[in-house]
Amino acid sequence: MLDILDIKILNIIQERGRTKRSELAEAVDMSIPSVSERLHKLEEKGVIMGYYAKVDRKAFALDIMAFIFVVIESSKHYKAFKAKVDKTPQILECHSVLGEGSHIMKAVVKNTEALERLLSDIQSWPGVSGTKTSFVLSTLKETTKLEIEKL
């Protein structure tokens, strides 16, 4: 169970992932070893799943972001589909969904030619019976920060 200090720590590191432990300790009025122990426990419990840098894709000429809806004919292909997704670096996210399609993927590529190759690859995967793609023109909001409060 998380307490108010865990919540404060999580909110701070979601906002500023590179916050020093000394700054965290000061912000929550705890010692550095106590904050370190709490962080370690949150990591062990899987509450903190990792620490990441947010990189500007355009700095690497990855100009196209697209959402790809995928239809898989049967759940018997799920394991192979998952393996293919895991091995495809252009796919940043993949979610099982209800509604149109069975999965939605967020992909980033350099240009339309690269997107066409990616779509051709995906459409050749076992069990994939169709795709539908939407281009992202601009991004108004993109975050991994969760609004968390006392449970």
C-alpha positions as CSV (number, residue, x, y, z in Angstrom):
1,M,0.0,0.0,0.0
2,L,1.3,3.4,-0.9
3,D,1.3,6.2,1.6
4,I,1.3,10.0,1.2
5,L,5.2,10.2,1.1
6,D,5.3,7.5,-1.7
7,I,2.7,9.6,-3.6
8,K,4.8,12.8,-3.2
9,I,7.9,11.0,-4.3
10,L,6.2,9.5,-7.4
11,N,4.7,12.9,-8.4
12,I,8.1,14.6,-8.2
13,I,9.9,12.0,-10.2
14,Q,7.2,11.8,-12.8
15,E,7.6,15.6,-13.3
16,R,11.4,15.5,-13.1
17,G,12.9,12.1,-13.5
18,R,16.4,13.2,-12.9
19,T,15.7,14.7,-9.5
20,K,18.6,14.0,-7.1
21,R,17.9,11.9,-4.1
22,S,19.0,14.8,-1.9
23,E,16.4,17.1,-3.6
24,L,13.7,14.4,-3.1
25,A,14.6,14.0,0.5
26,E,14.4,17.7,1.1
27,A,11.1,18.0,-0.8
28,V,9.4,15.3,1.3
29,D,11.3,16.1,4.6
30,M,13.1,12.7,4.8
31,S,16.7,11.5,5.0
32,I,18.4,10.5,1.7
33,P,18.7,6.8,2.9
34,S,15.0,6.8,3.7
35,V,14.1,8.2,0.2
36,S,16.5,5.7,-1.4
37,E,14.8,2.8,0.5
38,R,11.4,4.0,-0.6
39,L,12.5,4.2,-4.2
40,H,14.0,0.8,-4.1
41,K,10.8,-0.7,-2.6
42,L,8.6,1.1,-5.3
43,E,10.9,-0.4,-8.0
44,E,10.7,-3.9,-6.4
45,K,6.9,-3.7,-6.3
46,G,6.8,-2.7,-9.9
47,V,5.2,0.7,-9.1
48,I,8.2,2.4,-10.7
49,M,8.8,0.5,-14.0
50,G,11.8,2.4,-15.2
51,Y,13.4,5.7,-15.8
52,Y,13.5,7.2,-19.3
53,A,14.7,10.1,-21.3
54,K,12.2,11.7,-23.7
55,V,14.0,12.2,-27.0
56,D,12.8,14.5,-29.8
57,R,12.1,12.1,-32.7
58,K,12.6,14.9,-35.2
59,A,16.2,15.4,-34.1
60,F,16.7,12.0,-35.7
61,A,14.7,12.8,-38.9
62,L,11.8,10.5,-37.7
63,D,9.2,12.8,-39.3
64,I,6.2,10.5,-39.5
65,M,4.2,9.2,-36.5
66,A,1.2,7.0,-37.3
67,F,-1.3,5.0,-35.5
68,I,-1.9,1.6,-37.1
69,F,-5.1,-0.4,-36.3
70,V,-4.5,-4.1,-36.9
71,V,-7.0,-6.9,-37.3
72,I,-5.9,-10.3,-36.3
73,E,-8.0,-13.2,-37.5
74,S,-7.7,-15.4,-34.4
75,S,-6.2,-15.3,-30.9
76,K,-4.1,-18.4,-32.0
77,H,-1.8,-15.9,-33.7
78,Y,-1.4,-13.7,-30.6
79,K,2.0,-15.1,-29.5
80,A,3.6,-14.7,-32.9
81,F,2.1,-11.3,-33.3
82,K,3.5,-10.2,-29.9
83,A,6.9,-11.5,-30.9
84,K,6.9,-9.6,-34.1
85,V,5.8,-6.4,-32.4
86,D,8.6,-6.8,-29.8
87,K,11.2,-7.2,-32.6
88,T,10.0,-4.1,-34.6
89,P,11.8,-1.0,-33.3
90,Q,9.6,1.4,-35.3
91,I,6.6,0.3,-33.1
92,L,6.7,2.4,-29.9
93,E,3.5,1.1,-28.4
94,C,1.0,-1.7,-29.0
95,H,-2.3,-2.1,-27.2
96,S,-5.0,-4.7,-27.4
97,V,-8.3,-2.9,-28.0
98,L,-12.0,-3.4,-28.4
99,G,-13.8,-1.8,-31.3
100,E,-12.2,-1.3,-34.7
101,G,-9.4,-3.8,-35.0
102,S,-7.8,-6.0,-32.3
103,H,-4.7,-3.9,-31.7
104,I,-3.5,-0.3,-32.1
105,M,0.1,0.5,-32.6
106,K,2.0,3.8,-32.4
107,A,4.8,3.8,-34.9
108,V,7.5,6.3,-35.9
109,V,9.4,6.3,-39.2
110,K,11.5,8.6,-41.3
111,N,9.3,9.0,-44.3
112,T,6.3,7.6,-46.2
113,E,8.5,5.0,-47.9
114,A,9.6,3.7,-44.5
115,L,5.9,3.6,-43.4
116,E,5.0,1.7,-46.5
117,R,7.7,-0.9,-45.8
118,L,6.5,-1.2,-42.2
119,L,2.9,-1.7,-43.2
120,S,3.9,-4.3,-45.8
121,D,5.8,-6.1,-43.1
122,I,2.9,-6.0,-40.6
123,Q,0.4,-7.1,-43.3
124,S,2.6,-10.2,-43.9
125,W,2.6,-11.3,-40.3
126,P,0.8,-14.6,-39.6
127,G,-2.9,-13.9,-38.8
128,V,-2.9,-10.2,-39.7
129,S,-6.0,-9.8,-42.0
130,G,-5.9,-6.0,-42.3
131,T,-4.6,-2.7,-41.2
132,K,-5.9,0.9,-41.1
133,T,-3.4,3.7,-40.6
134,S,-3.8,7.3,-39.4
135,F,-1.1,9.9,-39.7
136,V,-0.3,12.3,-36.9
137,L,-0.2,15.9,-38.1
138,S,0.8,17.4,-34.8
139,T,0.8,16.4,-31.1
140,L,-1.1,18.5,-28.7
141,K,-0.3,16.5,-25.6
142,E,1.9,13.5,-25.0
143,T,2.8,12.4,-21.5
144,T,3.5,9.4,-19.4
145,K,2.7,11.2,-16.2
146,L,-0.2,9.7,-14.2
147,E,-2.4,11.8,-11.8
148,I,-1.9,9.8,-8.6
149,E,-3.4,10.5,-5.2
150,K,-3.7,8.7,-1.9
151,L,-5.4,5.4,-2.6
